[in-house]
Amino acid sequence: MCETCGCGDPELVPIEVSRQILSGNDRQALHNREHFQAAGVLAINLMGSPGSGKTALLEALAKTVRGRLRLGAVSGDLATDRDADRLRAAGIPSIGITTGSACHLDARLVHRALHDFPWRDTDLFFIENVGNLVCPSSFELGEDGKIVVLSVAEGDDKPAKYPGIFAKSKALLVNKIDLLTGGALIDFDLERVRADARRLNKSIEIFPVSAKTGEGMSAWYGWLHGQLGKA
């Protein structure tokens, strides 16, 4: 109740509803995490804009680690299972999660998908989130860590403009760096991205990579392998 005029403060209602939603999601995320930890599976929440190259990076990773790590994934999308289809074609057991109008995955959707997927047979399990630089970082899914993907085509101002997702991520993959060579017309300052990201998150690991050429993929794989040892 507003002390000034006695009316109901409209700003308090959405805040309280948001807290209730996140509280329920956090409980489900904790349950998911218990599942992953009990099975010895490292779960990664992979986030980024539409077109940043999340699926392509997983396809490239599958080639890098083939025969050494067992990968699995669920892929969130508003309307199709096309990303999950691509991952299966690349040799990664995958299932799609269609969210309709929701711009992110939540812990309940992930838990429901786990019932229909042999995720316990994996070493490294990716939760490929819906393409978005805002909402996905607000919802815990039970993951061991978050990775954000930024393509050079998106511009070098994104860490400053969308700080939340970069502040919460263990690693940043700067993808499509092949577009910066050979007289490319893209104006992208990698050092600016590094500086802005590390102002938000001093411990964030930054990997310039190219899903197309494979550049930088071995360094990212080495980091992932180290994370497996900590799980």
C-alpha positions as semicolon CSV with decimal commas, in nm:
position;residue;x (nm);y (nm);z (nm)
1;M;0,000;0,000;0,000
2;C;0,133;0,342;-0,096
3;E;0,176;0,557;0,217
4;T;0,131;0,877;0,017
5;C;-0,213;0,823;-0,132
6;G;-0,331;0,487;0,004
7;C;-0,349;0,322;-0,338
8;G;-0,200;-0,013;-0,431
9;D;0,146;0,046;-0,573
10;P;0,138;-0,110;-0,922
11;E;0,515;-0,150;-0,925
12;L;0,516;-0,385;-0,627
13;V;0,294;-0,649;-0,787
14;P;0,516;-0,749;-1,083
15;I;0,823;-0,747;-0,859
16;E;0,658;-0,992;-0,619
17;V;0,533;-1,214;-0,902
18;S;0,882;-1,217;-1,053
19;R;1,030;-1,323;-0,720
20;Q;0,779;-1,607;-0,692
21;I;0,855;-1,728;-1,046
22;L;1,231;-1,718;-0,994
23;S;1,203;-1,884;-0,653
24;G;1,010;-2,176;-0,799
25;N;1,251;-2,197;-1,091
26;D;1,551;-2,198;-0,855
27;R;1,406;-2,492;-0,661
28;Q;1,363;-2,690;-0,983
29;A;1,714;-2,590;-1,097
30;L;1,859;-2,724;-0,773
31;H;1,679;-3,052;-0,839
32;N;1,823;-3,063;-1,192
33;R;2,171;-2,993;-1,060
34;E;2,141;-3,279;-0,812
35;H;2,060;-3,510;-1,105
36;F;2,362;-3,394;-1,306
37;Q;2,602;-3,415;-1,014
38;A;2,483;-3,761;-0,909
39;A;2,546;-3,886;-1,264
40;G;2,884;-3,712;-1,297
41;V;2,764;-3,510;-1,597
42;L;2,894;-3,158;-1,663
43;A;2,601;-2,940;-1,773
44;I;2,663;-2,616;-1,962
45;N;2,406;-2,345;-2,035
46;L;2,500;-2,212;-2,381
47;M;2,354;-1,867;-2,449
48;G;2,374;-1,603;-2,721
49;S;2,181;-1,408;-2,981
50;P;2,004;-1,573;-3,275
51;G;2,269;-1,632;-3,540
52;S;2,565;-1,603;-3,305
53;G;2,663;-1,959;-3,398
54;K;2,572;-2,166;-3,091
55;T;2,465;-2,469;-3,293
56;A;2,757;-2,438;-3,534
57;L;3,002;-2,430;-3,243
58;L;2,856;-2,750;-3,101
59;E;2,880;-2,912;-3,444
60;A;3,246;-2,810;-3,463
61;L;3,309;-2,927;-3,107
62;A;3,168;-3,268;-3,195
63;K;3,440;-3,303;-3,460
64;T;3,709;-3,190;-3,216
65;V;3,621;-3,431;-2,935
66;R;3,490;-3,727;-3,135
67;G;3,594;-4,050;-2,966
68;R;3,715;-3,870;-2,653
69;L;3,401;-3,721;-2,496
70;R;3,036;-3,818;-2,503
71;L;2,827;-3,513;-2,583
72;G;2,455;-3,455;-2,548
73;A;2,228;-3,154;-2,585
74;V;1,883;-3,007;-2,560
75;S;1,811;-2,712;-2,788
76;G;1,556;-2,443;-2,712
77;D;1,375;-2,263;-2,991
78;L;1,044;-2,082;-3,027
79;A;0,902;-2,282;-3,315
80;T;1,123;-2,559;-3,459
81;D;1,351;-2,852;-3,378
82;R;1,595;-2,761;-3,654
83;D;1,891;-2,701;-3,422
84;A;1,839;-3,038;-3,253
85;D;1,818;-3,199;-3,599
86;R;2,153;-3,041;-3,692
87;L;2,317;-3,162;-3,373
88;R;2,193;-3,518;-3,423
89;A;2,330;-3,510;-3,777
90;A;2,666;-3,404;-3,628
91;G;2,663;-3,705;-3,397
92;I;2,537;-3,534;-3,080
93;P;2,232;-3,704;-2,926
94;S;1,985;-3,417;-2,896
95;I;1,625;-3,325;-2,831
96;G;1,445;-3,000;-2,910
97;I;1,248;-2,791;-2,661
98;T;0,988;-2,572;-2,833
99;T;0,898;-2,277;-2,611
100;G;0,625;-2,111;-2,819
101;S;0,648;-1,744;-2,724
102;A;0,891;-1,782;-2,432
103;C;1,226;-1,615;-2,498
104;H;1,426;-1,846;-2,269
105;L;1,440;-2,193;-2,122
106;D;1,349;-2,250;-1,760
107;A;1,442;-2,530;-1,523
108;R;1,102;-2,698;-1,553
109;L;1,130;-2,728;-1,932
110;V;1,480;-2,872;-1,903
111;H;1,371;-3,123;-1,639
112;R;1,080;-3,236;-1,854
113;A;1,315;-3,289;-2,151
114;L;1,553;-3,498;-1,940
115;H;1,282;-3,761;-1,894
116;D;1,287;-3,826;-2,270
117;F;1,662;-3,824;-2,321
118;P;1,951;-4,057;-2,220
119;W;2,151;-3,772;-2,070
120;R;2,317;-3,995;-1,810
121;D;2,516;-4,154;-2,095
122;T;2,701;-3,826;-2,160
123;D;3,011;-3,663;-2,015
124;L;2,926;-3,312;-2,129
125;F;2,566;-3,199;-2,162
126;F;2,479;-2,871;-2,334
127;I;2,159;-2,679;-2,276
128;E;2,143;-2,464;-2,589
129;N;1,921;-2,177;-2,482
130;V;1,679;-1,973;-2,692
131;G;1,857;-1,700;-2,888
132;N;1,847;-1,393;-2,664
133;L;2,099;-1,177;-2,476
134;V;1,862;-1,075;-2,196
135;C;1,620;-1,329;-2,046
136;P;1,821;-1,657;-2,050
137;S;2,074;-1,536;-1,794
138;S;1,801;-1,471;-1,535
139;F;1,689;-1,834;-1,514
140;E;1,907;-2,098;-1,352
141;L;1,866;-2,438;-1,516
142;G;2,078;-2,656;-1,290
143;E;2,390;-2,608;-1,500
144;D;2,747;-2,615;-1,375
145;G;2,823;-2,299;-1,568
146;K;2,711;-2,057;-1,836
147;I;2,883;-1,978;-2,165
148;V;2,783;-1,680;-2,380
149;V;2,851;-1,669;-2,754
150;L;2,905;-1,336;-2,931
151;S;2,962;-1,324;-3,306
152;V;3,175;-1,046;-3,450
153;A;2,885;-0,957;-3,679
154;E;2,684;-0,842;-3,375
155;G;2,928;-0,562;-3,290
156;D;3,178;-0,506;-3,012
157;D;2,944;-0,306;-2,787
158;K;2,733;-0,598;-2,663
159;P;2,905;-0,660;-2,325
160;A;2,846;-0,295;-2,233
161;K;2,487;-0,294;-2,360
162;Y;2,383;-0,634;-2,218
163;P;2,594;-0,666;-1,902
164;G;2,392;-0,928;-1,717
165;I;2,463;-1,223;-1,942
166;F;2,837;-1,149;-1,958
167;A;2,863;-1,091;-1,584
168;K;2,715;-1,434;-1,510
169;S;2,906;-1,642;-1,765
170;K;3,218;-1,848;-1,699
171;A;3,331;-1,813;-2,057
172;L;3,279;-1,593;-2,362
173;L;3,318;-1,737;-2,709
174;V;3,383;-1,463;-2,965
175;N;3,270;-1,649;-3,275
176;K;3,315;-1,596;-3,650
177;I;3,659;-1,440;-3,613
178;D;3,732;-1,563;-3,966
179;L;3,523;-1,264;-4,079
180;L;3,793;-1,030;-3,944
181;T;4,063;-1,148;-4,184
182;G;4,133;-1,089;-4,549
183;G;4,028;-0,726;-4,566
184;A;3,687;-0,785;-4,412
185;L;3,456;-0,486;-4,381
186;I;3,337;-0,571;-4,029
187;D;3,445;-0,314;-3,773
188;F;3,501;-0,512;-3,453
189;D;3,743;-0,434;-3,170
190;L;3,826;-0,758;-2,988
191;E;4,026;-0,576;-2,722
192;R;3,727;-0,357;-2,645
193;V;3,518;-0,669;-2,593
194;R;3,784;-0,818;-2,366
195;A;3,803;-0,502;-2,157
196;D;3,428;-0,454;-2,124
197;A;3,366;-0,819;-2,042
198;R;3,637;-0,827;-1,776
199;R;3,510;-0,507;-1,616
200;L;3,187;-0,697;-1,559
201;N;3,345;-1,031;-1,473
202;K;3,713;-1,047;-1,382
203;S;3,726;-1,426;-1,402
204;I;3,554;-1,474;-1,739
205;E;3,753;-1,683;-1,988
206;I;3,752;-1,541;-2,341
207;F;3,807;-1,758;-2,648
208;P;3,816;-1,610;-3,000
209;V;3,692;-1,895;-3,218
210;S;3,561;-1,982;-3,560
211;A;3,313;-2,263;-3,598
212;K;3,375;-2,247;-3,973
213;T;3,755;-2,280;-3,981
214;G;3,814;-2,446;-3,644
215;E;4,040;-2,166;-3,521
216;G;4,048;-2,149;-3,141
217;M;3,843;-2,464;-3,094
218;S;4,129;-2,660;-2,936
219;A;4,171;-2,393;-2,667
220;W;3,799;-2,402;-2,588
221;Y;3,807;-2,781;-2,577
222;G;4,101;-2,768;-2,337
223;W;3,906;-2,537;-2,106
224;L;3,599;-2,761;-2,119
225;H;3,815;-3,062;-2,036
226;G;3,945;-2,876;-1,733
227;Q;3,588;-2,803;-1,623
228;L;3,512;-3,174;-1,643
229;G;3,785;-3,234;-1,389
230;K;3,614;-2,993;-1,148
231;A;3,263;-3,138;-1,184
